[in-house]
Amino acid sequence: MKTTDLGPARMDRRRFLTMGATAAAAGATGCVTNPVTGKSEFSLIGPDDEVRMDRTNAPHQISADYGVLLHPAVRSYVESVGQSLVAVCHRPGMPYSFRPVYASYINAYAFPGGTIVASRGILLELENEAQLAGLLGHEIGHVCARHTAKRMTSAIVTQLAVAGIAAAIEAKGHGNTAAVVAGLGAVAGGALLARYSRDDERQADALGMEYMVKAGHNAEGMVGLMDILLRQEKHKPSALEMMFATHPLSRERRDTAAERARTTWAAGAGLPLGRERFMDATAPLRPMKPIVAAVQRGDESMARGNPGEAKPAYAAALAAGPEDYEALLKMAACCIALGRPGEGRPYAQRARAAHPDEPQALHVLGMIALLTRQPDQAHEHFVEYERRLPGNPATVFLDGLALERMGRRQEAARRYLEFLQSGAQGDEANHARHRLIEWGVIQPAAK
């Protein structure tokens, strides 16, 4: 296992292409009505599939983003603003939920079944409720227009046409250590999060503005949101990297939003921006501002492969918030990257105590135990992690490694088989396959 690259986890399409290709192989083809246009369109992914994939994958991405904020008032407020938009959107029957998470990077995203997430990093940049409505309305627009389902269908059809189902399943390759430490593994940062096209983004902008005005928010909130993001692109480009990768922003989109606010939605010019309400409801976030700024500095250093430079930044974050869950786990990961995993253990233990219902600390503790030659402890941590958040192939592999080092070969073999059956590729899969051949569990592939 490599422990040198702890930069931000990148998203890949392996998991959703695998699921989509399987659906295609089973003959799951048909047409669905697009809720926004009312037109029938070919799709390999139906509404039930969207919800099922959302429920399977969203918990892993939320955990990778350090879990939902432990501030009931903030959670309730974000949920209430989101639900006000749902009431006027094109797919009000989807099981929407709106989750503010601890991640310090600046981003918001939607899973296809209606799980919508906003990082504390972006919430701290907003200035009023209309901007929050613009942010959430845009993500609801992606769900209503079925952008993820359409892009999945297109990708599957293209891959099948070129090379058949077997080649349609992308190999993951060896993920960076951030993905393993964060408990992502093959889940890899939210495989269902599409990299939207500019046309998708334009449509989501238009839908978001429609929903926010109908729900009683001033359309200038969308313009203000885009102004903030364009401004931060100059000052915090690394913190916005993931958002701009999945949500390409341009001056043209900002100007189009401003034009719509002046014309299409001119009648709503007198609607409130809701600054005071927003500031009151999000007051618990403001003390986190120095924490988030320091974490962002640390993340930038880690992305450059410089954990020695990142460590003081994470220390500054912990000086501002000694029990901050994200800062604690990032300091633990930084210690691993520096080749001193034992130093990271107290930070991971404090993280576990700070956010006991969030399982990522267990994954980090398991990783540290493996690296410090304590496989029995690692096994205990991985079992508990999987009990709370099942379905992560990375945990299955690491537990197999722990069992192997404990001499429990039969149990290790079962875990390695389970890992390989998930479709895993890369160095970890090669290790699992080699051991299973060595132990006589499987036969080597014919040459």
RODO-2510 file (C-alpha; in nm, 4 decimals, decimal comma):
residues 447
     n   res          X          Y          Z
     1     m     0,0000     0,0000     0,0000
     2     k     0,1330     0,3427    -0,0909
     3     t     0,1245     0,6046     0,1815
     4     t     0,2679     0,9035    -0,0009
     5     d    -0,0260     1,0546    -0,1879
     6     l    -0,2895     1,1945     0,0420
     7     g    -0,4324     1,4544    -0,1935
     8     p    -0,8094     1,4963    -0,2375
     9     a    -0,9829     1,1790    -0,3568
    10     r    -1,0867     1,1874    -0,7198
    11     m    -1,4174     1,0634    -0,8523
    12     d    -1,4350     0,7848    -1,1077
    13     r    -1,7079     0,6133    -1,3096
    14     r    -1,6125     0,2488    -1,2483
    15     r    -1,8894     0,1690    -1,0047
    16     f    -2,1764     0,3235    -1,1953
    17     l    -2,0535     0,1882    -1,5284
    18     t    -2,0378    -0,1557    -1,3716
    19     m    -2,3936    -0,1248    -1,2479
    20     g    -2,5122     0,0221    -1,5751
    21     a    -2,3416    -0,2383    -1,7895
    22     t    -2,4970    -0,5102    -1,5774
    23     a    -2,8393    -0,3543    -1,6278
    24     a    -2,7778    -0,3371    -2,0012
    25     a    -2,6713    -0,7006    -2,0110
    26     a    -2,9932    -0,7945    -1,8390
    27     g    -3,1903    -0,6191    -2,1089
    28     a    -3,2983    -0,3318    -1,8857
    29     t    -3,3743    -0,0935    -2,1671
    30     g    -3,6683     0,1312    -2,2180
    31     c    -3,8017     0,4822    -2,2346
    32     v    -3,8874     0,7182    -1,9526
    33     t    -4,0574     1,0545    -1,9544
    34     n    -3,8294     1,3426    -1,8683
    35     p    -4,0084     1,5314    -1,5868
    36     v    -3,8793     1,8692    -1,7062
    37     t    -3,9405     1,8468    -2,0816
    38     g    -4,2301     1,6005    -2,0727
    39     k    -4,0663     1,4130    -2,3602
    40     s    -3,9964     1,0421    -2,3779
    41     e    -3,6262     0,9532    -2,3808
    42     f    -3,4265     0,6331    -2,3982
    43     s    -3,2745     0,5359    -2,0630
    44     l    -3,1038     0,2353    -1,9106
    45     i    -3,1581     0,3874    -1,5650
    46     g    -3,5122     0,4151    -1,4316
    47     p    -3,6352     0,6207    -1,1351
    48     d    -3,6248     0,3202    -0,9023
    49     d    -3,2627     0,2612    -1,0065
    50     e    -3,1785     0,6241    -0,9281
    51     v    -3,3170     0,5930    -0,5759
    52     r    -3,1538     0,2548    -0,5140
    53     m    -2,8108     0,3717    -0,6301
    54     d    -2,8457     0,6888    -0,4268
    55     r    -2,9228     0,4994    -0,1072
    56     t    -2,6357     0,2594    -0,1679
    57     n    -2,3684     0,5145    -0,2504
    58     a    -2,4567     0,8477    -0,0880
    59     p    -2,3721     0,7311     0,2680
    60     h    -2,0171     0,6493     0,1585
    61     q    -1,9626     0,9917     0,0032
    62     i    -2,1138     1,1675     0,3044
    63     s    -1,8752     0,9740     0,5285
    64     a    -1,5861     1,0624     0,2968
    65     d    -1,6870     1,4252     0,3527
    66     y    -1,6558     1,3699     0,7302
    67     g    -2,0223     1,3225     0,8051
    68     v    -2,3218     1,5452     0,8660
    69     l    -2,2702     1,8493     1,0882
    70     l    -2,3426     1,7947     1,4556
    71     h    -2,5513     2,1124     1,4704
    72     p    -2,9250     2,0337     1,4598
    73     a    -3,0264     2,3958     1,3968
    74     v    -2,8040     2,4242     1,0882
    75     r    -2,9177     2,0850     0,9577
    76     s    -3,2828     2,1781     1,0088
    77     y    -3,2394     2,5138     0,8373
    78     v    -3,0677     2,3719     0,5269
    79     e    -3,3337     2,1013     0,5071
    80     s    -3,6165     2,3558     0,5352
    81     v    -3,4778     2,5755     0,2564
    82     g    -3,4291     2,2697     0,0375
    83     q    -3,7791     2,1379     0,0989
    84     s    -3,9318     2,4748     0,0121
    85     l    -3,7785     2,4308    -0,3334
    86     v    -3,8855     2,0675    -0,3621
    87     a    -4,2473     2,1774    -0,3227
    88     v    -4,2295     2,3687    -0,6531
    89     c    -3,9897     2,1474    -0,8533
    90     h    -4,0652     1,9032    -1,1370
    91     r    -4,0047     1,5870    -0,9299
    92     p    -4,1485     1,6578    -0,5845
    93     g    -4,2065     1,2873    -0,5192
    94     m    -3,8373     1,1960    -0,5003
    95     p    -3,7029     1,1210    -0,1479
    96     y    -3,5014     1,4422    -0,1140
    97     s    -3,2746     1,5126     0,1795
    98     f    -3,0342     1,8018     0,2320
    99     r    -2,7164     1,7370     0,4263
   100     p    -2,4565     1,9938     0,5410
   101     v    -2,1251     1,8092     0,5912
   102     y    -1,7938     1,8865     0,7610
   103     a    -1,5798     1,8916     0,4455
   104     s    -1,3868     2,2185     0,4136
   105     y    -1,3544     2,2164     0,0385
   106     i    -1,6063     2,4330    -0,1477
   107     n    -1,8675     2,2117    -0,3101
   108     a    -2,2269     2,0950    -0,3328
   109     y    -2,3541     1,7901    -0,5168
   110     a    -2,6617     1,5783    -0,5778
   111     f    -2,7048     1,2040    -0,6028
   112     p    -2,9658     1,0924    -0,8567
   113     g    -3,2286     0,9916    -0,6001
   114     g    -3,2395     1,3309    -0,4292
   115     t    -2,9660     1,3250    -0,1662
   116     i    -2,8156     1,6747    -0,1857
   117     v    -2,5040     1,7696     0,0054
   118     a    -2,3380     2,1049     0,0793
   119     s    -1,9968     2,1336     0,2430
   120     r    -1,9379     2,3690     0,5325
   121     g    -1,6723     2,5210     0,3075
   122     i    -1,9332     2,6527     0,0674
   123     l    -2,1885     2,7394     0,3354
   124     l    -1,9323     2,9681     0,4977
   125     e    -1,8913     3,1582     0,1703
   126     l    -2,2620     3,2343     0,1324
   127     e    -2,4120     3,5636     0,2465
   128     n    -2,7891     3,5126     0,2405
   129     e    -3,0720     3,2631     0,2102
   130     a    -3,1351     3,3415    -0,1578
   131     q    -2,7822     3,2284    -0,2394
   132     l    -2,8407     2,9065    -0,0456
   133     a    -3,1674     2,8581    -0,2363
   134     g    -2,9789     2,9117    -0,5624
   135     l    -2,7209     2,6515    -0,4617
   136     l    -2,9772     2,3902    -0,3581
   137     g    -3,2124     2,4748    -0,6447
   138     h    -2,9343     2,4138    -0,8953
   139     e    -2,8696     2,0667    -0,7473
   140     i    -3,2433     1,9885    -0,7452
   141     g    -3,2401     2,0877    -1,1122
   142     h    -2,9874     1,8127    -1,1850
   143     v    -3,2142     1,5581    -1,0142
   144     c    -3,5283     1,6806    -1,1917
   145     a    -3,3649     1,6788    -1,5361
   146     r    -3,2190     1,3314    -1,4662
   147     h    -2,8740     1,4475    -1,5739
   148     t    -2,6876     1,1673    -1,3976
   149     a    -2,9129     0,8977    -1,5430
   150     k    -2,8766     1,0414    -1,8935
   151     r    -2,5001     1,0643    -1,8729
   152     m    -2,4767     0,7129    -1,7317
   153     t    -2,6904     0,5809    -2,0161
   154     s    -2,4797     0,7637    -2,2726
   155     a    -2,1548     0,6343    -2,1225
   156     i    -2,2822     0,2784    -2,1071
   157     v    -2,4095     0,2790    -2,4640
   158     t    -2,0841     0,4278    -2,5922
   159     q    -1,8718     0,1749    -2,4083
   160     l    -2,0861    -0,1167    -2,5166
   161     a    -2,0807    -0,0038    -2,8764
   162     v    -1,7040     0,0256    -2,8788
   163     a    -1,5910    -0,2785    -2,6882
   164     g    -1,8715    -0,4789    -2,5313
   165     i    -1,9760    -0,5152    -2,1688
   166     a    -1,6479    -0,6569    -2,0423
   167     a    -1,4542    -0,3530    -2,1575
   168     a    -1,7260    -0,1141    -2,0477
   169     i    -1,6304    -0,1623    -1,6847
   170     e    -1,3512     0,0815    -1,6157
   171     a    -1,0518    -0,0455    -1,4206
   172     k    -1,0056     0,1567    -1,1071
   173     g    -0,6293     0,1416    -1,0962
   174     h    -0,4474     0,2004    -0,7712
   175     g    -0,6363     0,4702    -0,5839
   176     n    -0,4449     0,7264    -0,3821
   177     t    -0,3996     0,6829    -0,0111
   178     a    -0,6522     0,9546     0,0649
   179     a    -0,9217     0,7280    -0,0753
   180     v    -0,8097     0,4395     0,1455
   181     v    -0,7589     0,6472     0,4572
   182     a    -1,0920     0,8190     0,4047
   183     g    -1,2672     0,4850     0,3796
   184     l    -1,3472     0,5331     0,0109
   185     g    -1,1525     0,2636    -0,1677
   186     a    -1,3410     0,1510    -0,4745
   187     v    -1,6263     0,3831    -0,3843
   188     a    -1,3701     0,6498    -0,4849
   189     g    -1,5175     0,9789    -0,3888
   190     g    -1,8730     0,9318    -0,5032
   191     a    -1,8870     0,7333    -0,8223
   192     l    -2,2410     0,8471    -0,9020
   193     l    -2,1464     1,2134    -0,9071
   194     a    -2,1481     1,3052    -1,2730
   195     r    -1,9112     1,5492    -1,4374
   196     y    -2,1842     1,7629    -1,5809
   197     s    -2,1634     1,9186    -1,9245
   198     r    -2,2003     2,2921    -1,9730
   199     d    -2,5462     2,2317    -2,1212
   200     d    -2,6439     2,0367    -1,8085
   201     e    -2,5177     2,3223    -1,5946
   202     r    -2,7100     2,5819    -1,7941
   203     q    -3,0304     2,3822    -1,7604
   204     a    -2,9748     2,3330    -1,3860
   205     d    -2,9145     2,7087    -1,3518
   206     a    -3,2439     2,7853    -1,5260
   207     l    -3,4345     2,5297    -1,3200
   208     g    -3,2725     2,6464    -0,9968
   209     m    -3,3768     3,0054    -1,0634
   210     e    -3,7302     2,8959    -1,1466
   211     y    -3,7611     2,6955    -0,8258
   212     m    -3,6103     2,9598    -0,5996
   213     v    -3,8367     3,2394    -0,7275
   214     k    -4,1470     3,0197    -0,7075
   215     a    -4,0495     2,9361    -0,3491
   216     g    -4,0219     3,3062    -0,2625
   217     h    -3,6480     3,3765    -0,2950
   218     n    -3,4962     3,6642    -0,4899
   219     a    -3,3360     3,5478    -0,8175
   220     e    -3,0390     3,7737    -0,7467
   221     g    -2,9325     3,5013    -0,5048
   222     m    -2,8211     3,2844    -0,7976
   223     v    -2,6220     3,5735    -0,9436
   224     g    -2,4635     3,6413    -0,6055
   225     l    -2,3735     3,2727    -0,5682
   226     m    -2,1936     3,2729    -0,9025
   227     d    -2,0157     3,5968    -0,8157
   228     i    -1,8861     3,4353    -0,4966
   229     l    -1,7605     3,1261    -0,6794
   230     l    -1,5917     3,3252    -0,9545
   231     r    -1,4289     3,5471    -0,6925
   232     q    -1,3096     3,2524    -0,4850
   233     e    -1,1680     3,0842    -0,7947
   234     k    -0,8951     3,3494    -0,7875
   235     h    -0,8278     3,3260    -0,4139
   236     k    -0,8929     2,9587    -0,3294
   237     p    -0,8567     2,7612    -0,6549
   238     s    -0,7588     2,4345    -0,4829
   239     a    -1,0595     2,4483    -0,2492
   240     l    -1,2869     2,4826    -0,5549
   241     e    -1,1141     2,2197    -0,7674
   242     m    -1,3728     1,9456    -0,7171
   243     m    -1,6693     2,1770    -0,7644
   244     f    -1,5403     2,3196    -1,0917
   245     a    -1,4471     1,9709    -1,2126
   246     t    -1,8064     1,8519    -1,1721
   247     h    -1,9806     2,1900    -1,2188
   248     p    -1,7961     2,3878    -1,4874
   249     l    -1,8571     2,7577    -1,4169
   250     s    -1,8055     3,0439    -1,6587
   251     r    -1,8605     3,4169    -1,6788
   252     e    -2,1207     3,3414    -1,9490
   253     r    -2,3293     3,1417    -1,7011
   254     r    -2,3101     3,4236    -1,4481
   255     d    -2,4141     3,6826    -1,7081
   256     t    -2,7008     3,4611    -1,8266
   257     a    -2,8263     3,4341    -1,4688
   258     a    -2,8083     3,8113    -1,4302
   259     e    -3,0048     3,8585    -1,7531
   260     r    -3,2735     3,6144    -1,6388
   261     a    -3,3017     3,7953    -1,3067
   262     r    -3,3625     4,1224    -1,4948
   263     t    -3,6079     3,9760    -1,7484
   264     t    -3,7654     3,6353    -1,6905
   265     w    -3,7825     3,6798    -1,3132
   266     a    -3,8117     4,0594    -1,2965
   267     a    -4,1464     4,0275    -1,1199
   268     g    -3,9650     3,8689    -0,8264
   269     a    -3,7209     4,1568    -0,7817
   270     g    -3,8892     4,2525    -0,4580
   271     l    -3,8576     3,9053    -0,3055
   272     p    -3,6308     3,8852     0,0004
   273     l    -3,2646     3,7886    -0,0006
   274     g    -3,3023     3,6666     0,3572
   275     r    -2,9645     3,7810     0,4893
   276     e    -3,0620     3,8121     0,8559
   277     r    -3,2433     3,4781     0,8617
   278     f    -2,9468     3,3088     0,6977
   279     m    -2,6946     3,4646     0,9348
   280     d    -2,8993     3,3718     1,2396
   281     a    -2,9575     3,0138     1,1270
   282     t    -2,5954     2,9500     1,0299
   283     a    -2,4371     3,1269     1,3289
   284     p    -2,2895     2,7983     1,4652
   285     l    -2,0784     2,7735     1,1494
   286     r    -1,8973     3,1038     1,1837
   287     p    -1,6589     2,9989     1,4627
   288     m    -1,5420     2,7271     1,2207
   289     k    -1,4103     2,9798     0,9689
   290     p    -1,0473     2,9756     1,0913
   291     i    -1,0618     2,5953     1,1116
   292     v    -1,1820     2,5681     0,7535
   293     a    -0,9246     2,8180     0,6257
   294     a    -0,6407     2,6255     0,7930
   295     v    -0,7692     2,2884     0,6659
   296     q    -0,7854     2,4302     0,3146
   297     r    -0,4198     2,5373     0,3442
   298     g    -0,3256     2,1919     0,4640
   299     d    -0,5175     2,0265     0,1834
   300     e    -0,3384     2,2425    -0,0722
   301     s    -0,0013     2,1298     0,0646
   302     m    -0,1100     1,7660     0,0646
   303     a    -0,2245     1,7972    -0,2950
   304     r     0,1275     1,9135    -0,3803
   305     g     0,2689     1,6065    -0,2057
   306     n     0,4099     1,8054     0,0865
   307     p     0,2766     1,6600     0,4146
   308     g     0,5539     1,8318     0,6102
   309     e     0,4118     2,1673     0,5058
   310     a     0,0542     2,0498     0,5643
   311     k     0,1104     1,9448     0,9243
   312     p     0,1447     2,3002     1,0682
   313     a    -0,1706     2,4021     0,8813
   314     y    -0,3678     2,1149     1,0325
   315     a    -0,2165     2,2022     1,3725
   316     a    -0,3486     2,5564     1,3277
   317     a    -0,6918     2,4147     1,2487
   318     l    -0,6815     2,2098     1,5698
   319     a    -0,5667     2,5116     1,7698
   320     a    -0,8834     2,6858     1,6512
   321     g    -1,1027     2,3774     1,7017
   322     p    -0,9361     2,1050     1,9104
   323     e    -1,2133     1,8509     1,8557
   324     d    -1,2900     1,9254     1,4920
   325     y    -1,3576     1,5888     1,3277
   326     e    -1,2208     1,6722     0,9831
   327     a    -0,9076     1,8429     1,1148
   328     l    -0,8339     1,5517     1,3493
   329     l    -0,8633     1,2910     1,0745
   330     k    -0,6605     1,4982     0,8309
   331     m    -0,3854     1,5352     1,0883
   332     a    -0,3925     1,1571     1,1369
   333     a    -0,3683     1,1069     0,7604
   334     c    -0,0846     1,3583     0,7450
   335     c     0,1088     1,1592     1,0054
   336     i     0,0602     0,8467     0,7954
   337     a     0,1924     1,0283     0,4900
   338     l     0,4978     1,1366     0,6890
   339     g     0,5668     0,7724     0,7720
   340     r     0,4741     0,8181     1,1383
   341     p     0,1375     0,6414     1,1684
   342     g     0,1721     0,5946     1,5438
   343     e     0,1649     0,9722     1,5871
   344     g    -0,1656     0,9769     1,4033
   345     r    -0,3426     0,7357     1,6375
   346     p    -0,4319     0,9872     1,9142
   347     y    -0,5843     1,2204     1,6561
   348     a    -0,7975     0,9420     1,5092
   349     q    -0,9040     0,8348     1,8588
   350     r    -1,0077     1,1911     1,9414
   351     a    -1,1993     1,2073     1,6142
   352     r    -1,3858     0,8913     1,7038
   353     a    -1,4849     1,0431     2,0387
   354     a    -1,5827     1,3756     1,8776
   355     h    -1,8198     1,2199     1,6218
   356     p    -1,9025     0,8706     1,7556
   357     d    -2,1720     0,7935     1,4985
   358     e    -1,9463     0,8705     1,1991
   359     p    -1,7431     0,5621     1,0963
   360     q    -1,4506     0,7118     0,9054
   361     a    -1,2351     0,7373     1,2194
   362     l    -1,2627     0,3599     1,2538
   363     h    -1,1213     0,3161     0,9052
   364     v    -0,8273     0,5447     0,9836
   365     l    -0,7633     0,3633     1,3129
   366     g    -0,7665     0,0316     1,1278
   367     m    -0,5204     0,1651     0,8733
   368     i    -0,2887     0,2884     1,1503
   369     a    -0,3090    -0,0448     1,3305
   370     l    -0,2064    -0,2248     1,0108
   371     l     0,0865     0,0085     0,9554
   372     t     0,2024    -0,0339     1,3175
   373     r     0,1843    -0,4154     1,2983
   374     q    -0,1254    -0,4597     1,5128
   375     p    -0,3449    -0,6641     1,2785
   376     d    -0,5762    -0,7854     1,5545
   377     q    -0,6711    -0,4269     1,6386
   378     a    -0,7019    -0,3445     1,2699
   379     h    -0,9446    -0,6350     1,2238
   380     e    -1,1603    -0,5115     1,5119
   381     h    -1,1755    -0,1609     1,3670
   382     f    -1,2615    -0,2782     1,0153
   383     v    -1,5341    -0,5122     1,1399
   384     e    -1,6916    -0,2292     1,3382
   385     y    -1,6611     0,0094     1,0419
   386     e    -1,8318    -0,2407     0,8140
   387     r    -2,1069    -0,3013     1,0684
   388     r    -2,1896     0,0691     1,0603
   389     l    -2,1276     0,1327     0,6900
   390     p    -2,1318    -0,1856     0,4816
   391     g    -2,0492    -0,2047     0,1139
   392     n    -1,6982    -0,0561     0,0978
   393     p    -1,4609    -0,2878    -0,0948
   394     a    -1,1556    -0,1086     0,0495
   395     t    -1,2548    -0,2184     0,3985
   396     v    -1,3024    -0,5753     0,2816
   397     f    -0,9503    -0,5834     0,1339
   398     l    -0,7861    -0,4249     0,4384
   399     d    -0,9666    -0,6641     0,6713
   400     g    -0,8420    -0,9511     0,4549
   401     l    -0,4895    -0,8143     0,4914
   402     a    -0,5291    -0,7935     0,8692
   403     l    -0,6567    -1,1516     0,8853
   404     e    -0,3700    -1,2691     0,6656
   405     r    -0,1175    -1,1094     0,9001
   406     m    -0,2936    -1,2732     1,1948
   407     g    -0,2442    -1,6130     1,0283
   408     r    -0,6180    -1,6636     0,9805
   409     r    -0,5764    -1,7728     0,6200
   410     q    -0,9227    -1,9220     0,5617
   411     e    -1,1001    -1,6074     0,6775
   412     a    -0,8563    -1,3915     0,4828
   413     a    -0,9277    -1,5931     0,1693
   414     r    -1,3007    -1,5315     0,2076
   415     r    -1,2415    -1,1578     0,2356
   416     y    -1,0092    -1,1520    -0,0655
   417     l    -1,2658    -1,3426    -0,2720
   418     e    -1,5352    -1,0978    -0,1655
   419     f    -1,3063    -0,8100    -0,2630
   420     l    -1,2340    -0,9527    -0,6072
   421     q    -1,6024    -1,0260    -0,6669
   422     s    -1,6717    -0,6540    -0,6217
   423     g    -1,4890    -0,5971    -0,9511
   424     a    -1,1828    -0,4440    -0,7869
   425     q    -0,8663    -0,3824    -0,9879
   426     g    -0,5211    -0,2441    -0,9188
   427     d    -0,2459    -0,3306    -0,6701
   428     e    -0,4822    -0,4479    -0,3959
   429     a    -0,6644    -0,6825    -0,6355
   430     n    -0,3316    -0,8193    -0,7582
   431     h    -0,2271    -0,8913    -0,3994
   432     a    -0,5574    -1,0654    -0,3218
   433     r    -0,5424    -1,2708    -0,6420
   434     h    -0,1800    -1,3716    -0,5809
   435     r    -0,2568    -1,4924    -0,2293
   436     l    -0,5640    -1,6892    -0,3401
   437     i    -0,3589    -1,8630    -0,6099
   438     e    -0,0746    -1,9270    -0,3650
   439     w    -0,3203    -2,0799    -0,1158
   440     g    -0,4840    -2,2973    -0,3808
   441     v    -0,8216    -2,1266    -0,3522
   442     i    -0,8346    -2,0245    -0,7194
   443     q    -0,6468    -2,1296    -1,0282
   444     p    -0,4194    -1,8920    -1,2197
   445     a    -0,5643    -1,7523    -1,5400
   446     a    -0,4831    -1,9526    -1,8506
   447     k    -0,2228    -1,7890    -2,0728
***
